[in-house]
């Protein structure tokens, strides 16, 4: 049975590998500067964002992107406001703290950063003047760790709050493609680019071998970025490999770039899985409509699911029941979903 542990278990889509092979013997300038593939995809992303003055930079993965960008946005005595479940607070092994930056988590429990909680944290952190880390930025993630997709109304509310407090907004969009293709999505790239100081488009979890494209609108971060990637040991000599992959992903194929068919495949399979598992008696956790699906099961069912198809346990609830996560990818097929559904019927019987 195929694994449903994450959306980067497979290497890369065939079109990406073909593009890399086609460019394999080209001799290009190192890193990402002056390379025609990187320059072309910078142009394509600026056009997609309707943001002609933005800088577009490339990183290998999400953690390195977060470290470099947030390190550039924050001063040594500043912290970043976020929900308690986001990657920088939980799944990055204290990487941000290791470079001297402070995480300021709220009490939000649904994965969405609320203006009310952001205000509470901001007020608390500034109540004793210089004795506590001063809020210096806002961090949000789309999709959320709990299976949520930001709506325009919710997004604008936290951006408005940040603007009132003169704080930059950083949007982690390692799964931007999944969020963009979700039925509930009403956020566009141009609107995101207009409101965010910086954000990135994730390729690692959408059919590429690796790669994130960071869109920067902040003048200070634009200046700092080239130095930070070297200082923080995030400088990729063969950065052109990221440019080749993003170029192929954003290159129009018939009527739309491959960016969208990849993620639509993952989302469609996930929604089919969700609807079928609910019919079989599985209890959903949350209301996800993209490639991550969460269900409440017994500990024995969680153990069996982990062994059979790689499902991870995200939470243990009161009473001992567990929340497990199924993740589909660009490579998931309907037959893969049918296989896991057959297994699920046996487990819940």
C-alpha positions, 0 to 999 in steps of 0.5 A: 500500500502507498504511504500517506505520511506526507506530500514529499515522499516521491521524488519529483514529477516526470516533467520536472525531471525531464526539464532538469535533464534537458538543462543538465549540461548547460554551464551557468553562473552559480547560485541564482544570480544571472542564470536565465532559468532563475531570471525567467521564473522571477519574471513569471512569478512577478507577473502572477503576483502582479508585483513588478518590484518584488524580489524573488529569491530561491531556497531549498526548503521551508525551514531555511526560508523561514530562518533567513527571512525572519532573521532579516525581518526581526532585530535581536530584541524582537519576537514574532507573533504566531499561533502555538502550532506553527512550524517555527514554534513546533516542527523546526527544532528551535531553528529560529531561536537558535539564530537569536529570534524569539517566538511569541505564541498566542492561545489560538487553538484552530491554527488561525492567528486572530487579531484579538490574540495578537493584541493580547500578546502584543500588549503583554510583551510591551507592558514592561518596556524594554524588559521583554522581547518586543513584537517585531513581525506577524507569522501566519501559515497557509494551509494551517497545521490543522487543515485550515485554509485562510479566507480573504476576510480572515487574512485581511483582518490580521493584516489590518491589525498588523498594519495598525501596529506597523508590523510586517506580515510573513506568510509561510506558504509551503502548501500554497498550491494546496490552499490555492486549489481548495474549494474554500479558497478566495485568496489570490496571489496578487492580493497576498503580494499586496498585503504581505511583507514577504511570503513564499511559494512552496515547490517541495510539496507540489511535485518538485524535488525541492525548492521554495520561491520567496517573494520579498516586498520589504526594502530592508529584507531585500538588502539583507537577504544576499548576506543572510543566506551566506551567513546562515549557510543557506547558499546553494552553489547550484541554485540554477536547479531551483530555477529550472524546476520553478520555470517548468512548474510555472511554464504555461502548459496548454491553458495553465501552468503545471503548478495547478494540475499537480495540486488539484490531483492531490486535493481531489484524491484527499476529498474523495478519501474524506467523503468515503471515510466519513461514510464508513464511520470515521469521525473527521477532525476539522473541516479540511478540503485540501490534501491533508485530512484528519480523523479521530480514531482509537489508539489501536486504529492509529497504530494499524494505520501508521503501520499500513499507510504511514499515517502520523498521529498529531494529537492525543485527545482526552480519553486517549483517542488520537487524531491521525493525518492522511496526506495525499500528493501530486502522485496519488491516484484514485486507485491508491485511495481505493486501496486505503479505503479497503484497508480502512473498512477492515480497521473500523469493522 
